[in-house]
Amino acid sequence: MRVGLGLGLVRAGGSLLGTFPRPLAAAASSRSQALVYGQHGHPAQVLQLKDLERAELGHSGVHVKMLAAPVNPADINMIQGTYAILPDLPAVGGNEGVGQVVEVGSHVTSVKPGDWVVPVNAGFGTWRTNAVVSEEILLKLPCDIPLLCAATLSVNPCTAYRMLADFETLGPGDSVIQNAANSGVGQAVIQIAAALGIKTINVIRDRPNLQEVVDRLTSLGADYVITEEMLRKPEMKDLFKKVPKPRLALNCVGGKSTTEMLRHIEHKGTMVTYGGMAKQPVTVPVSAFIFKDVQLRGFWMTQWKKEQTQNKERLTEMILYLCDLIRKGQLTAPVCTEVPLKDYQIALEASMKPFISAKQVLIM
Ligand SMILES: NC(=O)c1ccc[n+]([C@@H]2O[C@H](COP(=O)([O-])OP(=O)(O)OC[C@H]3O[C@@H](n4cnc5c(N)ncnc54)[C@H](OP(=O)(O)O)[C@@H]3O)[C@@H](O)[C@H]2O)c1
């Protein structure tokens, strides 16, 4: 079976938008395996660990040995067939991860054996042991950061960084409110904001081990951690005696959580929606528009990266900034559970359970 050979087509809303930069083929390795799905459905049921054919490196190929790749909600939605972009099938699962360059063709200039690399765009199919790809779809990473940081850097911390940087001009002392604050993105928001002196008000769902999660987020630099129920209580007024009302709200959830969060946003503040974990629409009280003139925006990292295809300067600048925070100990990987590739079903099931609070990372 030849998976990922050539370029697949990306479907969004049923129309064909362009090419999906998938790896050229499996690499020249006797143990080249990948998690492949031939139809959409429940991930643990439709994914299979398969051996792939050996590929030629050629003059412009880069042989990447994948090291570690997380299971993100977008990966699950892609396999379920509910994500905004879908590869042609069969496809290899996974969009994020870090690999090491093993060998390069004679025309390759931007990477060399030993380098750590991450995919530039979604659709790479990172849940595999090896791939031969073209250098354009790779971004070099410094290899002096921890492996789990590298494996989880290019989606969530980048999303957190862009949302903090691109929608409101925030400075030390300003505040941001976010829900699903214990998510991968949420943990990155807490740490990047803390490094910039921005206060965070972090909303999470109530749970049996609430104090444990509160303590963990506080140790990352969260200023306030509250439950969704607390958002509706009059005591919120006391909180805003200590911290200014947020000009930026980051919405990962939708539904009631979003409506309640919006009540606390500053006049003319912005709410950025980047996730819809509750699978509920965003409902906005008319008062938020009339009396507060709030702005509702959205963010999609995939689109942002696509817009940088011609010029990777801003992408590289962001990655280097984040790596710097990692080296200074100001940005850590989310809590991760490392799972060998062969035990992928355990990782997939765990990633879909509520209150797990740990990112499942496949180790190749
Ligand atoms: N737009 C973009 O560019 C972009 C980029 C990255 C991520 N995302 C999206 O952001 C979201 C989080 O991604 P991630 O990788 O950070 O996820 P993650 O680490 O797996 O965390 C998932 C989070 O969602 C919460 N959650 C799950 N179901 C929920 C529900 N029904 N109601 C409220 N909260 C719920 C979880 O809270 P509990 O602990 O309470 O279960 C947890 O905080 C996903 O929707 C993802 O697709 C978007």
The ligand as an SDF file (V2000), in Angstrom:
LIG
                    3D

 48 52  0  0  0  0  0  0  0  0999 V2000
   -7.8750   27.5990   16.1520 N   0  0  0  0  0  0  0  0  0  0  0  0
   -6.6460   27.1260   16.2390 C   0  0  0  0  0  0  0  0  0  0  0  0
   -5.7410   27.5060   15.5200 O   0  0  0  0  0  0  0  0  0  0  0  0
   -6.3680   26.0890   17.2810 C   0  0  0  0  0  0  0  0  0  0  0  0
   -5.0610   25.7330   17.6050 C   0  0  0  0  0  0  0  0  0  0  0  0
   -4.8570   24.7980   18.6230 C   0  0  0  0  0  0  0  0  0  0  0  0
   -5.9410   24.2170   19.2480 C   0  0  0  0  0  0  0  0  0  0  0  0
   -7.1890   24.5570   18.8640 N   0  0  0  0  0  0  0  0  0  0  0  0
   -8.3780   24.0130   19.4890 C   0  0  0  0  0  0  0  0  0  0  0  0
   -8.3120   24.3220   20.8570 O   0  0  0  0  0  0  0  0  0  0  0  0
   -8.9660   23.3150   21.5770 C   0  0  0  0  0  0  0  0  0  0  0  0
   -8.0180   22.7980   22.6560 C   0  0  0  0  0  0  0  0  0  0  0  0
   -6.9060   22.1650   22.0490 O   0  0  0  0  0  0  0  0  0  0  0  0
   -5.7420   21.5690   22.9600 P   0  0  0  0  0  0  0  0  0  0  0  0
   -4.8070   20.8050   22.1320 O   0  0  0  0  0  0  0  0  0  0  0  0
   -5.2300   22.6550   23.8200 O   0  0  0  0  0  0  0  0  0  0  0  0
   -6.6410   20.5550   23.8100 O   0  0  0  0  0  0  0  0  0  0  0  0
   -6.3240   19.6310   25.0330 P   0  0  0  0  0  0  0  0  0  0  0  0
   -4.9990   19.9400   25.6320 O   0  0  0  0  0  0  0  0  0  0  0  0
   -6.6560   18.2420   24.6240 O   0  0  0  0  0  0  0  0  0  0  0  0
   -7.4330   20.1140   26.0740 O   0  0  0  0  0  0  0  0  0  0  0  0
   -8.7950   20.0140   25.8190 C   0  0  0  0  0  0  0  0  0  0  0  0
   -9.4890   21.0230   26.7050 C   0  0  0  0  0  0  0  0  0  0  0  0
  -10.8600   21.0960   26.3710 O   0  0  0  0  0  0  0  0  0  0  0  0
  -11.6160   21.0100   27.5730 C   0  0  0  0  0  0  0  0  0  0  0  0
  -12.9050   20.4200   27.2620 N   0  0  0  0  0  0  0  0  0  0  0  0
  -13.1440   19.2390   26.6690 C   0  0  0  0  0  0  0  0  0  0  0  0
  -14.4630   19.0490   26.5160 N   0  0  0  0  0  0  0  0  0  0  0  0
  -15.0640   20.1420   27.0390 C   0  0  0  0  0  0  0  0  0  0  0  0
  -16.4250   20.5400   27.1880 C   0  0  0  0  0  0  0  0  0  0  0  0
  -17.4190   19.7690   26.7650 N   0  0  0  0  0  0  0  0  0  0  0  0
  -16.6760   21.7230   27.7780 N   0  0  0  0  0  0  0  0  0  0  0  0
  -15.6680   22.5050   28.2230 C   0  0  0  0  0  0  0  0  0  0  0  0
  -14.3670   22.1820   28.1050 N   0  0  0  0  0  0  0  0  0  0  0  0
  -14.0720   21.0150   27.5260 C   0  0  0  0  0  0  0  0  0  0  0  0
  -10.7750   20.1490   28.4810 C   0  0  0  0  0  0  0  0  0  0  0  0
  -11.1740   20.4090   29.7850 O   0  0  0  0  0  0  0  0  0  0  0  0
  -11.4000   19.2370   30.9000 P   0  0  0  0  0  0  0  0  0  0  0  0
  -10.0640   19.0250   31.5150 O   0  0  0  0  0  0  0  0  0  0  0  0
  -12.3750   19.8800   31.7750 O   0  0  0  0  0  0  0  0  0  0  0  0
  -11.9080   18.0240   30.1760 O   0  0  0  0  0  0  0  0  0  0  0  0
   -9.3920   20.7100   28.1860 C   0  0  0  0  0  0  0  0  0  0  0  0
   -9.1930   21.9020   28.8700 O   0  0  0  0  0  0  0  0  0  0  0  0
   -9.4020   22.2710   20.5720 C   0  0  0  0  0  0  0  0  0  0  0  0
  -10.7360   22.5440   20.1990 O   0  0  0  0  0  0  0  0  0  0  0  0
   -8.4650   22.5110   19.4210 C   0  0  0  0  0  0  0  0  0  0  0  0
   -8.9920   22.0560   18.1930 O   0  0  0  0  0  0  0  0  0  0  0  0
   -7.4200   25.4780   17.9100 C   0  0  0  0  0  0  0  0  0  0  0  0
  1  2  1  0
  2  3  2  0
  2  4  1  0
  4  5  1  0
  4 48  2  0
  5  6  2  0
  6  7  1  0
  7  8  2  0
  8  9  1  0
  8 48  1  0
  9 10  1  0
  9 46  1  0
 10 11  1  0
 11 12  1  0
 11 44  1  0
 12 13  1  0
 13 14  1  0
 14 15  2  0
 14 16  1  0
 14 17  1  0
 17 18  1  0
 18 19  2  0
 18 20  1  0
 18 21  1  0
 21 22  1  0
 22 23  1  0
 23 24  1  0
 23 42  1  0
 24 25  1  0
 25 26  1  0
 25 36  1  0
 26 27  1  0
 26 35  1  0
 27 28  2  0
 28 29  1  0
 29 30  1  0
 29 35  2  0
 30 31  1  0
 30 32  2  0
 32 33  1  0
 33 34  2  0
 34 35  1  0
 36 37  1  0
 36 42  1  0
 37 38  1  0
 38 39  2  0
 38 40  1  0
 38 41  1  0
 42 43  1  0
 44 45  1  0
 44 46  1  0
 46 47  1  0
M  CHG  2   8   1  16  -1
M  END
$$$$
